[in-house]
Amino acid sequence: MVDVGSHPRSDRDARSTTGCVPADGTRAAMRRSILTSTLLVFISPAVAQNWQEYGYPDYSFRVTFPADPQVETTTYRVTDDRKVEAHVYSVRRDNAEFKVTVAELADAGLEPTAVIDDAVQTLSEGGEVKVNVPHHVMAVFGRQLSIVEGDGSRVAVALFIYQRRLYQIEGRSLPAGHDGTADAIRFVQSLIFTDGGSNRSADEIRAADAACSGPHGAAIPDDDHHFETECRRENSVAALVSALNSGDLRGARQAYASLSQLQSPSESHGPFAKVISEIGQALKRGDLAAAQHALASHLQ
């Protein structure tokens, strides 16, 4: 890992939620986003073998880039008429762009929710938001988005308000050249906050952890607990993928059973449901190879 010291220069250097509910029509895309992100972590290690992790201790984060990032100090628009200082770390390739923006909010006097909402609006101008769901990296909570831009570019984004800063990480797959979607998602998923802090209170974290890791099948009110529901699903998907890749048929069956309990009848169609159904049918037959094949084919 490369640790980069204090403030970046303008020349060349060197897993708060807003409580939004996914819009109608995005749930299938949301399931696909969760599964795809997990697949990339477990079955595509070769994709990132030439990447390197860079640490920025002054801003309490680490992230993996495919090359030495360009670092600059610039400004970031937080509202229609206000700009703040920002530090941008970026790499551009023929088929993809990778960028982290850290905007200083200490003196802006803005509500975190307003900053996140404005960022989402700016990022989605001229495009279409396919996924907009709660997200977290360790104990830092924010939002995760998938956006298709007007030129056909596909953007994976995560947004966090933490330590009086906005952290905006973007992986962009450009329409030209080889599809860079896998690398874009992997980049966003590589972000780690390093100081062990949180942007939620201890009680809020305990409540989220309890709901996320609670007994399978426990009732979750269908109001403000979408994060907890998605957390359980994501954990079940991760367990399923891990079991399949380790050849653990019993563990895969258990994870599939847990995931099935968390899927409502209204979510029984679409890409996510199809691949899970194929895996489930193979597991019932005891055909581990077929289940692994169904899993791998999801990325093709």
C-alpha positions as CSV (number, residue, x, y, z in Angstrom):
1,M,0.0,0.0,0.0
2,V,1.2,3.5,-0.8
3,D,0.6,6.1,2.0
4,V,0.3,9.6,0.8
5,G,1.1,12.3,3.3
6,S,-0.7,15.5,4.2
7,H,-2.3,17.9,1.9
8,P,-2.2,17.1,-1.8
9,R,-0.7,19.7,-4.1
10,S,-2.5,21.1,-7.1
11,D,0.3,19.8,-9.4
12,R,1.0,16.1,-10.0
13,D,1.5,14.2,-6.7
14,A,3.1,10.9,-6.2
15,R,-18.5,-1.3,3.3
16,S,-25.3,9.2,7.1
17,T,-28.1,7.4,5.2
18,T,-30.7,9.7,3.9
19,G,-33.5,7.2,4.4
20,C,-34.5,7.3,0.7
21,V,-36.6,4.5,-0.6
22,P,-35.7,3.0,-4.0
23,A,-37.9,4.4,-6.7
24,D,-40.4,2.1,-8.4
25,G,-38.8,-0.1,-11.0
26,T,-35.3,0.0,-9.4
27,R,-35.6,-3.1,-7.2
28,A,-34.4,-5.6,-9.9
29,A,-31.5,-3.4,-10.7
30,M,-30.7,-3.0,-7.0
31,R,-30.6,-6.8,-6.6
32,R,-28.3,-7.0,-9.6
33,S,-26.1,-4.4,-8.1
34,I,-25.7,-6.2,-4.8
35,L,-25.0,-9.5,-6.5
36,T,-22.6,-8.1,-9.0
37,S,-20.6,-6.3,-6.4
38,T,-20.3,-9.5,-4.3
39,L,-19.3,-11.5,-7.4
40,L,-16.6,-9.1,-8.2
41,V,-15.1,-9.4,-4.7
42,F,-15.2,-13.2,-4.7
43,I,-14.7,-14.5,-8.2
44,S,-12.6,-11.9,-10.1
45,P,-9.4,-11.4,-8.1
46,A,-7.3,-11.5,-11.3
47,V,-9.0,-8.3,-12.5
48,A,-7.4,-6.3,-9.8
49,Q,-4.0,-8.1,-9.6
50,N,-2.2,-5.1,-11.1
51,W,-4.0,-2.6,-9.0
52,Q,-2.5,-1.0,-5.9
53,E,-4.0,0.4,-2.7
54,Y,-3.3,4.0,-1.8
55,G,-3.7,5.4,1.7
56,Y,-4.5,9.0,2.6
57,P,-4.2,9.2,6.4
58,D,-5.0,13.0,6.5
59,Y,-8.4,12.2,5.1
60,S,-8.9,8.8,6.8
61,F,-9.4,6.6,3.7
62,R,-7.7,4.0,1.5
63,V,-8.7,3.1,-2.1
64,T,-7.3,0.9,-4.9
65,F,-6.3,2.4,-8.2
66,P,-5.1,0.8,-11.4
67,A,-2.2,3.3,-11.7
68,D,-0.7,6.2,-9.7
69,P,-3.6,8.7,-9.3
70,Q,-3.4,12.3,-10.3
71,V,-4.0,14.5,-7.3
72,E,-5.3,18.1,-7.4
73,T,-6.9,20.7,-5.1
74,T,-9.9,22.3,-6.7
75,T,-13.5,23.4,-5.8
76,Y,-16.7,21.5,-5.4
77,R,-20.2,22.9,-5.8
78,V,-22.3,21.9,-2.9
79,T,-25.3,24.0,-3.8
80,D,-26.3,26.2,-6.8
81,D,-24.3,29.2,-5.5
82,R,-21.8,27.8,-3.0
83,K,-18.4,26.1,-3.6
84,V,-16.0,24.6,-1.2
85,E,-12.4,23.3,-1.4
86,A,-12.0,19.8,-2.6
87,H,-9.2,17.3,-3.1
88,V,-9.6,15.0,-6.2
89,Y,-7.7,11.7,-6.8
90,S,-8.2,10.3,-10.3
91,V,-7.0,7.9,-12.9
92,R,-8.3,7.8,-16.5
93,R,-7.9,4.9,-18.9
94,D,-9.2,4.4,-22.5
95,N,-12.4,2.6,-21.3
96,A,-12.9,3.9,-17.7
97,E,-12.4,6.7,-15.2
98,F,-11.8,6.3,-11.4
99,K,-12.2,9.3,-9.1
100,V,-12.4,10.1,-5.4
101,T,-13.5,13.6,-4.4
102,V,-13.2,14.8,-0.8
103,A,-15.0,18.1,-0.3
104,E,-14.5,20.2,2.9
105,L,-17.8,21.0,4.5
106,A,-16.6,22.3,7.9
107,D,-17.5,25.9,7.3
108,A,-20.3,25.4,4.8
109,G,-23.1,25.2,7.4
110,L,-25.1,22.7,5.3
111,E,-27.3,19.8,6.3
112,P,-25.8,16.4,5.3
113,T,-29.0,15.3,3.7
114,A,-29.1,18.4,1.5
115,V,-25.5,17.8,0.4
116,I,-26.1,14.2,-0.5
117,D,-29.3,15.1,-2.4
118,D,-27.6,17.8,-4.3
119,A,-24.8,15.5,-5.2
120,V,-27.2,12.9,-6.5
121,Q,-29.0,15.5,-8.6
122,T,-25.7,16.8,-10.1
123,L,-24.4,13.3,-10.9
124,S,-27.7,12.2,-12.6
125,E,-28.2,15.3,-14.8
126,G,-28.7,14.2,-18.3
127,G,-28.8,10.5,-17.3
128,E,-30.9,7.9,-15.5
129,V,-30.5,6.7,-11.9
130,K,-30.9,2.9,-12.0
131,V,-30.1,2.2,-8.4
132,N,-30.1,4.6,-5.3
133,V,-29.9,2.6,-2.1
134,P,-28.5,2.9,1.4
135,H,-24.9,1.8,1.7
136,H,-22.1,1.6,4.3
137,V,-18.4,1.1,4.5
138,M,-17.7,-0.4,8.0
139,A,-19.5,2.0,10.4
140,V,-19.8,4.9,7.9
141,F,-23.2,5.1,6.3
142,G,-24.1,6.8,3.0
143,R,-25.7,6.0,-0.4
144,Q,-24.8,3.9,-3.4
145,L,-25.9,4.7,-6.9
146,S,-25.8,3.2,-10.4
147,I,-26.3,5.8,-13.2
148,V,-26.5,5.5,-17.0
149,E,-25.4,8.7,-18.5
150,G,-26.7,10.3,-21.8
151,D,-23.6,9.1,-23.8
152,G,-24.0,5.5,-22.6
153,S,-21.4,5.7,-19.9
154,R,-22.2,3.6,-16.8
155,V,-21.3,5.1,-13.4
156,A,-21.0,3.4,-10.0
157,V,-21.0,5.9,-7.2
158,A,-20.9,5.9,-3.4
159,L,-21.5,9.1,-1.3
160,F,-20.8,9.7,2.4
161,I,-20.8,12.6,4.8
162,Y,-18.1,11.9,7.3
163,Q,-15.9,14.0,9.6
164,R,-17.4,17.2,8.1
165,R,-16.5,16.2,4.6
166,L,-18.3,14.8,1.6
167,Y,-16.6,11.7,0.2
168,Q,-17.7,11.0,-3.4
169,I,-16.2,8.0,-5.2
170,E,-17.0,7.3,-8.8
171,G,-16.1,4.5,-11.2
172,R,-17.1,5.3,-14.8
173,S,-17.3,2.7,-17.6
174,L,-17.0,4.7,-20.9
175,P,-19.0,3.6,-24.0
176,A,-15.8,3.2,-26.1
177,G,-13.5,0.3,-25.9
178,H,-13.7,-2.8,-23.7
179,D,-16.5,-2.8,-21.1
180,G,-15.0,-1.3,-17.9
181,T,-18.1,-1.9,-15.7
182,A,-16.4,-4.6,-13.6
183,D,-13.4,-2.4,-12.8
184,A,-15.7,0.6,-12.1
185,I,-17.6,-1.4,-9.5
186,R,-14.5,-2.9,-8.0
187,F,-13.0,0.5,-7.6
188,V,-16.0,1.9,-5.7
189,Q,-16.1,-1.2,-3.5
190,S,-12.4,-0.8,-2.6
191,L,-13.0,2.3,-0.5
192,I,-12.1,1.9,3.2
193,F,-12.3,4.4,6.0
194,T,-9.3,4.0,8.2
195,D,-9.9,5.8,11.5
196,G,-12.5,3.4,13.0
197,G,-15.1,6.1,13.4
198,S,-18.7,6.4,12.3
199,N,-21.3,9.0,11.2
200,R,-24.0,7.3,13.3
201,S,-24.5,7.1,17.0
202,A,-23.7,4.0,19.0
203,D,-27.4,3.2,19.4
204,E,-28.1,3.6,15.7
205,I,-25.2,1.2,14.9
206,R,-26.4,-1.4,17.4
207,A,-29.9,-1.2,16.1
208,A,-28.7,-1.7,12.5
209,D,-26.4,-4.5,13.4
210,A,-29.1,-6.2,15.4
211,A,-31.5,-6.0,12.5
212,C,-28.9,-7.0,9.9
213,S,-27.7,-10.0,11.8
214,G,-30.9,-11.0,13.6
215,P,-32.6,-14.3,13.2
216,H,-33.6,-15.2,9.7
217,G,-37.2,-14.7,9.0
218,A,-37.6,-12.1,11.8
219,A,-40.2,-9.5,10.9
220,I,-38.9,-6.1,9.7
221,P,-41.5,-3.4,9.4
222,D,-41.9,-2.2,5.8
223,D,-41.3,1.4,6.5
224,D,-37.9,2.9,7.5
225,H,-35.9,-0.4,7.6
226,H,-34.9,-0.8,3.9
227,F,-31.3,-0.7,4.8
228,E,-31.6,-3.5,7.3
229,T,-33.4,-5.7,4.8
230,E,-30.9,-5.0,2.1
231,C,-28.1,-5.7,4.6
232,R,-29.5,-9.1,5.4
233,R,-29.8,-9.8,1.7
234,E,-26.3,-8.7,1.0
235,N,-24.9,-10.9,3.8
236,S,-26.9,-13.9,2.5
237,V,-25.6,-13.3,-1.1
238,A,-22.0,-13.0,0.2
239,A,-22.4,-16.2,2.2
240,L,-23.8,-18.0,-0.9
241,V,-21.0,-16.9,-3.1
242,S,-18.4,-17.8,-0.6
243,A,-19.8,-21.2,-0.1
244,L,-20.1,-21.9,-3.8
245,N,-16.5,-20.8,-4.4
246,S,-15.2,-22.9,-1.6
247,G,-17.2,-26.0,-2.7
248,D,-19.3,-26.1,0.4
249,L,-22.6,-27.6,-0.8
250,R,-24.2,-27.6,2.7
251,G,-23.2,-24.0,3.4
252,A,-24.5,-22.9,-0.1
253,R,-27.9,-24.6,0.6
254,Q,-28.2,-22.8,4.0
255,A,-27.3,-19.4,2.4
256,Y,-29.8,-20.0,-0.4
257,A,-32.5,-20.8,2.1
258,S,-31.8,-17.7,4.1
259,L,-31.8,-15.6,0.9
260,S,-35.1,-17.1,-0.3
261,Q,-36.8,-16.1,3.0
262,L,-35.8,-12.5,2.4
263,Q,-37.2,-12.3,-1.1
264,S,-40.8,-11.2,-1.4
265,P,-43.2,-12.5,-4.1
266,S,-43.1,-9.1,-5.9
267,E,-39.4,-9.6,-6.5
268,S,-39.6,-13.0,-8.1
269,H,-38.8,-11.8,-11.6
270,G,-35.8,-10.1,-13.1
271,P,-32.0,-10.9,-13.5
272,F,-31.4,-11.3,-9.8
273,A,-34.3,-13.6,-9.3
274,K,-33.3,-15.6,-12.4
275,V,-29.8,-16.3,-11.4
276,I,-30.7,-17.1,-7.8
277,S,-33.4,-19.5,-9.1
278,E,-30.9,-21.3,-11.3
279,I,-28.5,-21.6,-8.4
280,G,-31.3,-22.9,-6.1
281,Q,-32.4,-25.5,-8.6
282,A,-28.8,-26.8,-9.0
283,L,-28.3,-26.9,-5.2
284,K,-31.5,-28.9,-4.7
285,R,-30.1,-31.5,-7.2
286,G,-26.8,-31.5,-5.4
287,D,-25.1,-30.2,-8.5
288,L,-22.5,-27.9,-7.1
289,A,-20.8,-27.4,-10.5
290,A,-24.0,-26.2,-12.1
291,A,-24.6,-23.8,-9.3
292,Q,-21.1,-22.4,-9.7
293,H,-21.6,-22.1,-13.4
294,A,-24.9,-20.1,-12.9
295,L,-23.0,-17.8,-10.6
296,A,-20.1,-17.2,-13.0
297,S,-22.4,-16.7,-16.0
298,H,-24.1,-13.7,-14.2
299,L,-21.1,-11.5,-15.1
300,Q,-20.9,-12.5,-18.8
